[in-house]
């Protein structure tokens, strides 16, 4: 399937896709232009109705500005980093967009909670839900991270209450009332065959002949069981995404939907640089789009933490589906306009634009990221800022607690990189150290489990809040025995053609090289431990997070490990490793090398 990128036409563009007006409508318009007798005045065409859809995804409980940026065009053929994110600034951005749309609806494409900042995570993401309530969210697709604490806890986020489903205490600062918005889960089924949450939702605008209805179908990605611990989704099944959408579309049409919007926690990746382009779209959303039947007008996506706006595939009348994603951490929000003809019950034009939620500039170990006048700056919305401040105060002492010092920044090559970089090296070494008493000689870290860079203060200092942001899942470490052949196999699983590629970050002493031109399953060309080749028949003690030990991210070979010994929580091991010396050196060597282009 081919696609066409939508190109930037100005610094803050609004790219429009228009549909050809049907011949019947043209005939009606021509007829109405002629003199009409009074009793035929009711045939006068009704003006199209514009509906603004304001979309976010992958907020991940980012209550405060995340000290992160969006790479955006600088107007001179290059790009600049724009500091962005933070709940109070996001609320102002959404309000600004609402002001341009008398008819509007606010939607999310999943992962609004979990893998969150500490102030939200310590309070079971109750404040993240509170922020979304204050922003005015209407519908949210269920993401994979929303299952991190189990589906019963997710039901509590929807319905409210203080039932204790985790080791943390709920309702620490206030009685939790639950989400005012509706979670949607068209492809997530309970044992009795019913969906965990409603599959679809509707919102109507206008009255009489000018009334239009927008239908929404929301769903998780099918791979959720590979992305969370199995016990958290026990009793649930996750069905095919395209099948669920194709089933929902005629049902929504039968209920009166004039437009159909898919909210899906699956997405794509593109060539980086412009938040309003969709160059070289790849990844899990493409095969889903390729299998959609007619009737879908807009797909709001997430999961990959990428930002894009493009059109792809076919909607009900053969024009392209508008596909959007707003990155991650509330750094962007997508401003979408659907123009709907209430007479023909069809979308006649659609446009979208990713708005950068520019918030205060910041300084870190990698330099200054100042504000820019090229993009609008938003003021924090006062009520949201005050609400967030209450939760931040509740966690302030823990967030600011010094852990130790490191020799410099530790980061992955990019936020959602498939490789671990120097951060992967540092974390893997901490897990190897934690597994030594259980005999560990090797540790592996999945790069997608590393959620934030570790940027020290100018004196090298890092805080608990920073360490927690790197590893926010509270996974326990597991040391197991694998054969050398299994060590090779598990590395190959990260390099194969199944699912998202991840080059496991290895601990000190392990080296491997791979060639992606070789067939899937046989891409390793070098594998050594302490300078000696790994012996396929020998046994090796290996430490990983329990998420990997249970086969997470598709690393099923880890489930074959034997003689398992449980260790500390991953971020506790990381803290101990940093604090173990006056200044912990960040390992700079490349332990996993790609060869052959």
N, C-alpha and C positions, 0 to 999 in steps of 0.2 A: 504493500500500500504506500502510495506517495503522499507527501504532505507539502504544504506551502507555508513558508515562514512569513509571519507578519512583521513588516519592517518598521523601524522607528521613523516617524515623520517630524518629530520635534523633540525637545528635551523631555517633555512629559506628554507623550502622544496618546491619542485615543484612536485605536485602529478599528475600522468598521468593516463588517461583512454584511452585504446586502443581498436579499433574495429578489429574484425577478417576480414582479407582481403578476399573478395568474391572469389569463385572458378573460376569465369570467369577471374578475374584479374590475379590469379595465372597461369591460362592456358596461358594468354597473355604474362606474364613474361617468362614462360617456352619457349613459341614459339619464343620470341625475343632473348632468349639465344642461339638458334640454328643459324647456318649460314644463312644469308638472302641475297637475290639478291638485286641489287642496287635499282630497281624500288619499292621495298617494304620497303625502309629505313624510310618512313613516319610513319610506324607502331611502331617505337621505342617509348616505354612508356615515357611520360613526368613526370618529377619529381614532387612529391607532393609540394604544395605551403603552406608555413606557414603564418598565419595571426595573428598578436597580437591584442587582444582586451583589451583595458585599461579602467577599469570601476570604477566609483565612484557613490555615492548616498548620499542623505541627507546632502549636504554640508551646507545648511542653512546660507549662507552668512558669513561663518567663515573666515573673512579676516585676523585676527591676530591669533596667537596660542591661543587655547581656554583654556589653563591651565587645560588640561584634559589628560588622559592617556589611553593606551591600556594595558589590562592585557595579558601578554604573557609568554610562558614557559621560565624558567630560566636555563634549561639544567640540573637541579638537581632534577627533579620531582616536583618542585613547580612552582610558577609564580612570575613575577615582574611587576610593573607598568612602562610603557614606555611613557614618555611625547611625545605627538604627535599632529599634526595639524597645520594649518596656511597656507594661500594661497600661499605664496612664497615658502614654503617648499614642499607643494603639487605639485607645478609646477615643482620643481626640481626632485621630485620622478617620475612624469609622464615622464619627459625628459629622465631620466635614463632608464625607462622601454621601451620607444620608441627606444632608442639606441640598444636594443636587438631585435627589430622587424623591419626590413626594410619595411615590409608591416604592417601598424598599423591603428587602428581607435580608437578614444576616445569616450566613451559613458557614459551617466548618467541615473540613474533609478529614477529621480524625487526628488522634494524638494530641489533643489539647491538654491532656494530663499525663503524668508520669515522665520519667527521665527529666525531672523538673529541677528548677533552682531549689536550694536548700530550704528557703522560707516556705515554699509551697510543699515540698516533699515531706518535711517534718510534720506537716499538718494534713497529710494524706490528700493533698491537692484540693482540699476544700476551698482555699482562697483562689485557685485557678478557676474553679466553677463559679465562685462569687464574682470574679472579674468578668467572666463571660455573661453572667446574668446582668451585670451593670452595663456591659456593652450592648446588650439586646440581642444576643444570639437566638435564632429561631430553631435551627436544625443542625445536627452534627452527626456525621457518619462515625461509626465506631472504628478506631484505629487499633493497631496491634498493641501499642503500649498501654492503651486503656484497659488491657487485660493483665497487666503486670502484677497487680495485687489480687487477681482473681475476679471471676465474673460476678460473684456475690457482692464484692466491694464496689464493682462498677454499677450494679443495681442501686447500691446505697447512694452513689454520686447522683444518679438520676432522681431517686425518690426521697433522699434526705434521711435524717435520723442519725443515731449515735451507736449503732450496732458495731461491735468490735470484731473485725474480720482479719486483722493483721496484728503484728506485734506492737504497732504504734497505737496510741490512744486517740480516738476520734473526738471531735467537738472540744478541742483544748481551749479555744478562745471564744467560741460562740456556739449556740445551738445551730446545727447544720440543717438548712432547709431543703437542700438538693437543687438540682438544675431546673431553671425555668424553661429551658429549651428541651427539645426532644431528640434523644439519640435514635438513630435509624440503623437497622441491621437486616437487610433483605436476604443475606446469604449466611447468617449465623443462626443455627437451629439448636433447640433443646432436644432432649431425648424423646419428647412427645411429638416432635415434628414442627412445633410452633417456633416462630422466630423469637430470639432473645428480647428484641425491641421491635416496635412496628417497622415494617419494611418501607413504608412510604408516608408522605405527608403532603398536605395541600395548603396553599395560601391564596386568598382571593383579594382582588383589588377592584374598586369601582362598583357601580350599581347599574341595574337595568341593562340597556343595550351596550353600555360601555364596560360591562364587567368582564374581567379576565381572571383566569385561575392558573397558577403555576404549580405543577406537581414535582415532588422531590422523591427520589429513591436513594437511600444511603446504604453503603455496605463496606465491610472490611475486606482486606485482601485474603485470598484463599490460604496463603502460607502462614497465617497466624500461629498454628500449632508448632511451626518450626522457629518462631520468633519469641515465644514466651515459654516459661517452664510448663511442662505438661500438666502438672497438678492444678494450675491456674485456669485451665480450660477443660478440665475433666467434665464429661457429660455434654459437651458442645461439639457440633460438627460445623465445618466451614465449607460451604458449597461453591460451585463455579460462579464467578462474578458475572460473566456475560449472560449466562442462563438466567440468573436472578434479575438482571436488568431487563432482558427481553421479556420476561414474565411480567415484570412490574409495569412496563410501558402501556400495554393495552388496558390494564386495570386502571391506571391513572387516567387514561383517555376516557374510559367509561365513566369515571367519576367527574369528568368535566374539565380535565386539564387541557389548557390551550398550549402550554409549553411544558416540556419535560426536562428536568435538570437532574443529572447524576452527581451525587456526592460520594466519592470513592477514595478509600485510603489505599490507593495504589497510584503510581506515577511514573514519570519518565525522567530522563536526563538529557541535557542538551549541551551544545557548545556554550561555555560560560562567557559572561561579559555584559549581556544586556537583559535586564529583567522583563523586557517586552518582546523577546524573540523566542523562537522554537527551532533553532538550527540543529540539525542532526539528531532528531529525537530518537532515543533508544529506551530500553528497559521495559518493565512489566506492563505498562499501560497499553503498549502497542497491540499485543495479541488480543487484549480485551476489546479494544476499539474495533479491531478488524472483524470481530464476530458479532458486533451489535446489529440488530435489525433496525428497521426504520422507526423514527419517532423521537429520537434523542436530540435535543437542541444544544445542550451545554453539558460539559463534563468538568466538574471542579475536582481536582486531584490533589494528592499529597504523598507522604511516605518517603520520597527520595530526597526531600529537603531542597529541591531545585525550584527555580522560578522560571516561568515561561508563559507565553500567550501565543497560541497558534490555532489553525484550523486543520482538521484531520477527519477522514472517514466521511460518512454520509448521515445526515439527519433525515427526518421524515420525508422531505420533498426533494432530496438529492443534493442539497447544499451542504457544505462541510459542517461538522460538529465543532463548536468552539471549545477548545481545551485550555484550561488554566491551572496554574499552581502558584502559590504565594510564598515559596521558600520555607523558612523555618524561624521559630522564636519570635513571631510577631514583628519581624523586620519589614515585612511587606503586607499589603492588603490589596486584594484585587477588586477593582471597580468595574462592574459588568453591567451593561444595559441591554435588555431585550425589548424590542418594540413589537408589540403583539396586535394583530388585527382581530378585534372581537367579532367581526362579521364572519370571517373565514376560519377563525380559531387557529391561526398560524402565526409563527414568528416571522416577521418580514425583514428585520435587521437585527444584528447583534454586534456588540463591540465590547472590548475589554482592555484594561490598562492596569498594570501593577504600580501601585503607589508606594514609594519608599517612606517608611515611618521614621523619618529623621528625628533622632533624639540627641541628647548632649554628646559632644565629642569626648574622647577619653585618651588616656596614655597608658601604655603597657610596655612590657619587655621588648616589644618589636617596634616601638616608636609611637608617635602621636597620630591619632585619627581625628582631625578637626572637623567642625561643621563646614558646610559649603552652601553658598547662596544659589547654586545651580538647581537645587531641589528644595521644595517647601520644608520649613521646620515646623514642628507641632509643639504646642505647649501641653504639659501634662494636665489631664482632666482632674480637677481638684478632688472630687469625691472618690475616684479610683485611686489617686495617689494617697489619700488619707487611709483608705481601706488597706491598700498594700502595706503602708507604713506600719500599721498595727501588727501585721503578721511578720514583717521584717524585724520589728522590735522584739517579738517573741522568740526569734531565733538569732538575734544580733550577736550575743556573746559567743555562741557556738560558731557562727559564720566567720567571725573575726579572729578566732583563736589561732595563734601562730602554730604552724606545724614544723617548719624548718626552713632550710635554704637550699636552692638548687643553683647550678652554675650558669643557667641561662634558660631561654624559652624552650619548652618541649611541645612540639606540635606535630600533627599529621600534615602531609602535603596539602590537603584541603579539608574543609569541614566534614565532608562525607566521602573522604578518600577510601579506596579499597586497600590501602597500605597503612601501616602503623606509624612510620616515620620515627623520629626521635622520641615522641611520646610513647609509642608502642614499645620501643626498647626499654624505656624507663619503667613502665608498668610491668612488662614481662619480667624484668629483673626483680621487681618487688615481689611478684608471685613466686618466682623461683626461690627467693630467700625464705618466704613463708612456708614453702613446701620442703625445705631442707630436712627438717626433723622427720618427715615421712619418707625420706630417701629421694626426693626429687632431683633430677639432673637436667630436666627440660621444663620450660613453661611456655605456654602459648596464650596470646591475647587476640581476640577478634577485633579488628580495627573499628567496625561499626558499633562496638560497645564502648568506645572512647568518645565521650559526648562533647568535650570542650578542650581547647588547648590549655596548657599550664603556663601562664605568663607571670613570672615572678615580679616583685617590686624591684626598683633599682638596686637594692641591696641584696637581691636574691631571695627574699622572704616570700613564702607562700602560706596561705591560710587554709583552715579546714574547709571553708566554703569553696575555695578553688579546687581543692583535692576532690571534694564531693561532686563538684560539677563534672569532673573527668569521669568518675565512676559512680553514678547516682542510683544504681540498681540494688545495692546491698546483696550482691551475690556472695555466697560462701565459696571458698576455694576447696577444690577436690584434687587429691593426689592419687593417681591410679597407675597401674602397670599396663603398658602397651608393648607389643613387639616392634621391632624396627620396621617390619613391613606395615604395621598399622600406623606408625608415625609417618611413614611415607604416604600412606593412603589418606590420612586426615589432611595433610598439606595439599594433596591433589584435589580433595573435595573443595577446597577454597579456590582452586584454579580451573575447575571443570566448567562445562557449559550449562550446568544446572543452577538456576537461581543467580543471585548476585555474586559477583566475584569478590573474594576477600583473601588477601595474602596474609596469612596468619603472622602475627608479630612474634618472633621467637626470643627467648632469653639469651643471655651472654653464653658464648661457646657454641651455639648452634648456627650453622650457616647452610643456606640452600640457594640454588639458582634454578630458574625456570624459563622455558621457551614457549610462548603462547602459540607459536606456529606449529607445534607438535600436536598430535591428536589429544582430545580431552581424555584425561585419566593417565596420561603418560608424559606430562609436561615438565616434571622434575628432571634436571640434568646433573644436579649436584646436591648431596645431602651429607653433611659432616657434623660431628660433635667433638669439640675440642681437637679439631684438626684431623680426625679419623672418620672414615666412612661409617655411616650407620649400618649395623649388621641386621639384615632382615629377620634373622632367627633369634637375635638377642632380645632381652627384656630391658625396658627403660621405664623409670618412674617419671611421670609427667603430671604437672600441676596446671589446672585450668579452673575457670569459674564454673559453678554448678550449672549455669545456663548452657555452656558448651558440653559439660559432662553428660547432660541430658539430651544431647543431639541438636541444640539450638543452632540457628542459622544454617541448617543443612549439614552440619558436621556429625553425621551419624556414626562414624567410626569411634568417636569418643564413648559411645554407649557400650562398646565392647570391652572397655577397660575393666580390669579386675583389681581385687585387693584395695578398694577405695578407702581413703582416710580423709575425713572432713577437717578443714582448717579454718582460719579466721575469715571474716568478711573482707572482700577484695579491697574496699577503700581503707579499711583499718590496716591491712598489710602495706598498702601504699604509703600511708602516713608513717608507719614504723620504719619503712625503708628510707624515706626522706630524712626522718629525724635521727637516723642511726649514726650520722657523721655531721661535722659542722657545716659542710657544704657538699651536697650530693651531686656528683658529676652526671650530667645528662649524656648518655652514650650516643655518640655521633656516627658510629660505623653503620654501614649498610649490611644488614644480616640476611636479607632476602633480596636477591638481585634478579632483575629481568634481563635476559640476554636475547640477542637476535632481533632487536627492533621491537 
